[in-house]
Amino acid sequence: MLLQGAFTALITPFRNGKVDEEAFRRHIETQIREGIDGLVPCGTTGESATLSHEEHREVIRICIDQTKGRVPVIAGAGSNNTSEAEELIRFARDAGADAVLLITPYYNKPSQEGLYAHFKALDAAAVSIPAVVYNVPGRTGVNIAPETMARIYKNLTHVIGVKEATGNLVQVSDIIEQCGEGFSLLSGDDFTVLPTLALGGKGVISVIANIAPRAVHEMCAAWFAGDAAEASRLHYRLAPLCRACFLETNPVPVKTALGLLGQIEDYSTRLPLAPLVPANEARLKDILRASGYKLRST
């Protein structure tokens, strides 16, 4: 399985502290209608860290049911607890996900050997479902070295790629060089999608695609069609939106933006994430307006 294109790291809408199924289904429909290439529930942007196990399963179930096979669903199924991740993989597989996204263990800070052993154990659990490793050292405190990523890819059966969220283009290049053709390196950093594609990356798991799915899809599609000028134009068109969505910790700005645009009613996040400070909310509004978006009246 080769993953290619723009995949949205979906937000999880809440209402009165619970998962808002209706809003989530609407958001998924908008994504598919706007041409997104795939969906990723229960990642960082989906606030997986504060979902209960039952909520985690509910969000994945809803996404798979609403998508109905129209685009691939890569279900977040990682954990810093290897046995817990194994259970989440089995659930995602049985629920009908097309692949799973497996974050590196956070807080534990395993060695490179520990990382390899972790993913080897998960590979044994991932019977008949492809797996994408999620490398985001800014969140987890541990980085998968390119040599370790190549070792995982070449020796394990189900790993097909990585969501590489370091923003380090040298590391991106090293991983692609060492893993070779057929490996799906997806950018996990919206700022560096285009240079990642230029190095041989296959696409992006994107935060800003929650707001601009068509533009992110078209940027990737233009690159793969050989239209570098159009891909570059879209890259620079999206750059202000990238800055807006990382004014504070993700997913606070992107959920706030969706609320300001009227795409979700309740744009709250769960503690310990707090609302944008007023100065950053004002900046977010200015960037959205400058980017051509119409804010809902309040």
Secondary structure, 3 states (H helix, E strand, C coil): CCCCEEEEECCCCEECCEECHHHHHHHHHHHHHCCCCEEECCCCCCCHHHCCHHHHHHHHHHHHHHHCCCCCEEEECCCCCHHHHHHHHHHHHHHCCCEEEEECCCCCCCCHHHHHHHHHHHHHHCCCCCEEEEECHHHHCCCCCHHHHHHHHHHCCCEEEEEECCCCHHHHHHHHHHHCCCCEEEECCHHHHHHHHHHCCCEEEECHHHCCHHHHHHHHHHHHCCCHHHHHHHHHHHHHHHHHCCCCCCCHHHHHHHHHCCCCCCCCCCCCCCCCCHHHHHHHHHHHHHCCCCCCCC
